[in-house]
Amino acid sequence: MDAGPDDTPFSDFLGFELLLEEQDRELLSRVRAFMTREVEPVINEHWTRASFPHELVPGLAELGISGLAYDGPGCPARGALVNGLVAMELSRIDPSIGTFIGVHGGLAMGSIMLCGSPEQRERWLPAMARMELIGAFGLTEPEVGSAISQGLATTARRDGDAWVLNGAKKWIGNATFADLTVIWARDVEDGQVKGFVVEKDTPGFVPTKQEDKIALRVVQNAEITLTDVRVPEENRLQEAHSFRDTAGVLRVTRMDVAWQAAGCARGAFEHALRYTKSREQFGRPIASFQLVQDLLVKMLANVTASTAMNARASQLQDAGQLRDEHASLCKAHSTTRMRETVGWAREVLGGNGILLEHHVGRFVADAEAIYSYEGTREINTLIVGRAITGESAFV
Ligand SMILES: Cc1cc2nc3c(=O)[nH]c(=O)nc-3n(C[C@H](O)[C@H](O)[C@H](O)COP(=O)(O)OP(=O)(O)OC[C@H]3O[C@@H](n4cnc5c(N)ncnc54)[C@H](O)[C@@H]3O)c2cc1C
C-alpha cells in the first residue's frame, strides 16, 4: 500500500481509502478540500433558494472528475473504484453536488461513452470532461418511471437525414441549463428505444424547472416538452440499438448512486458524532449516554457495510465483471441503510436536527430523492430477485 495524504476522516473506519493508488488518494484529497472549503459554507443558502451554484463549476472542472471512470477521448480513465470513492466524497459534503456530477459525468457522458460512435466520443467527451459542455440524461417521462423499458412513449421518426422527436420528459437533472441532453425515444419504425443528443436551444425543446422540491433542492430538475424537435442523424447515438443499451449505461451509473447513498449517510453520521460531543444535557456530553452511543455505532456500521459492498462491486466493474444484479443489490442496500442512518443522525441532534444550520436536516431531505432515483428499492430488489430465483416478478 502506498502512503497517501493523511486527511482521511475517522468515518473511513476500515481504511477503504488505502485500497487506492497514491495518485488516486491525492485526487480524493483534492476533492475533499474543495468540497469542504468551497461548497459546505455556501450550500445551505443555495438549498434554501433552490438555486444552482454555477460559480463553483470552474473549480469542479479543475478537479478533473467528470467521466472519471471512463476510458474515452479526453476522459481521466481512472477506474470505477476511485470514481466511487469520489462520488461518496462529493455526497458526504453535499448530495446535490454529488448528483450534479453523477448526471453530467456519469449518465450523460456514459451514454456517449457506451452508446456513441468513435466520432461522437471525439466530438463531445473531451469538452464534457473539461466541463465546457454540461450534459443531462432524459429517460423518465411524466406518465412512466419504473416501467420505462416497456412504456417509454416519446417518439422518434426518421425524416431524411434527420429525426423528429415528440413527447415529454420529467425529472431531468441539469436540463434547465445543460448544453446537451441525451433524449431516449422510441423509433416509430422498428419500436426500439434509441438515444439522441439534443443541443440547447433546439427549436421545440422546452425545459421547465420543477419547483418546490423537498429534496436535492440545488439540483435543477426539468420537465421537458419535445414538439417536432429536429435532430440530425449525426446526433443519434450510433450504438444505442434498443433499451438493452440504455440499461448498460444504468448498470454503471447505478453504482454511482449506491456510492452517493453511502456518502449521504456518512456526512450525516459525521455531523451527528461531532454534535454529540459538544452538546451537554444532565451536565454531560450526550455522547456519554449509552443510548446515544448505540445509535452512533449503528450508523457507523451502516456506513461501513455499504462502503464495503460498493467497493467490492466497483472492483468487479474494474475487472469487467459487474452484472446488473450486483449494482442493484448495492443500490437497494446502500439507500435503505442511508435512510435509516440519516434518521438516526437527526434523532441524536434533537430539535436542532431539523435546522439547516446543522446540515443533518439537508441530508435527511436529500436522502429521499436518492432513495427513489435510478431505480427504486422495489425495482432494484426485483432485479436481484430475478437473478437469484430465475423468476421475474415485475408484473
Ligand atoms: C430528484 C430526482 C432526480 C431524477 N433525475 C432523473 C434524471 O436526471 N433523468 C431521468 O431520466 N430520470 C430522473 N429521475 C427519475 C427517477 O429515475 C424515477 O423517479 C424513478 O425511476 C422512479 O419512477 P417514478 O418516480 O415514476 O415512480 P413510479 O414508477 O411511479 O413508482 C411508484 C412506486 O411504485 C413502485 N413500483 C413500481 N413498479 C413496481 C413493481 N413492479 N413492483 C413493486 N413496486 C413497484 C415503485 O417502487 C415506487 O415505490 C429523477 C428522480 C428524482 C426524484
The ligand as a Gaussian input file, in Angstrom:
#p B3LYP/6-31G(d) Opt

LIG

0 1
 C      -34.596000      14.159000      -7.715000
 C      -34.768000      13.248000      -8.871000
 C      -33.879000      13.299000      -9.935000
 C      -34.058000      12.491000     -11.070000
 N      -33.228000      12.640000     -12.154000
 C      -33.516000      11.967000     -13.302000
 C      -32.761000      12.237000     -14.485000
 O      -31.805000      13.038000     -14.486000
 N      -33.087000      11.590000     -15.635000
 C      -34.119000      10.698000     -15.676000
 O      -34.359000      10.145000     -16.764000
 N      -34.858000      10.430000     -14.559000
 C      -34.585000      11.043000     -13.379000
 N      -35.329000      10.789000     -12.245000
 C      -36.445000       9.852000     -12.309000
 C      -36.273000       8.610000     -11.465000
 O      -35.366000       7.727000     -12.083000
 C      -37.668000       8.000000     -11.203000
 O      -38.292000       8.847000     -10.243000
 C      -37.616000       6.575000     -10.733000
 O      -37.183000       5.710000     -11.740000
 C      -38.996000       6.087000     -10.215000
 O      -40.012000       6.384000     -11.123000
 P      -41.313000       7.173000     -10.618000
 O      -40.888000       8.317000      -9.769000
 O      -42.136000       7.479000     -11.812000
 O      -42.096000       6.174000      -9.662000
 P      -43.133000       5.017000     -10.118000
 O      -42.531000       4.189000     -11.175000
 O      -44.461000       5.631000     -10.372000
 O      -43.194000       4.148000      -8.782000
 C      -44.037000       4.482000      -7.657000
 C      -43.903000       3.360000      -6.613000
 O      -44.371000       2.118000      -7.196000
 C      -43.386000       1.113000      -7.024000
 N      -43.418000       0.141000      -8.114000
 C      -43.426000       0.385000      -9.463000
 N      -43.437000      -0.765000     -10.150000
 C      -43.421000      -1.780000      -9.239000
 C      -43.433000      -3.207000      -9.308000
 N      -43.409000      -3.856000     -10.471000
 N      -43.434000      -3.908000      -8.143000
 C      -43.406000      -3.279000      -6.941000
 N      -43.398000      -1.930000      -6.811000
 C      -43.412000      -1.197000      -7.937000
 C      -42.060000       1.887000      -7.008000
 O      -41.026000       1.133000      -6.427000
 C      -42.449000       3.120000      -6.208000
 O      -42.392000       2.832000      -4.830000
 C      -35.137000      11.560000     -11.094000
 C      -35.991000      11.479000      -9.995000
 C      -35.831000      12.295000      -8.892000
 C      -36.806000      12.193000      -7.751000

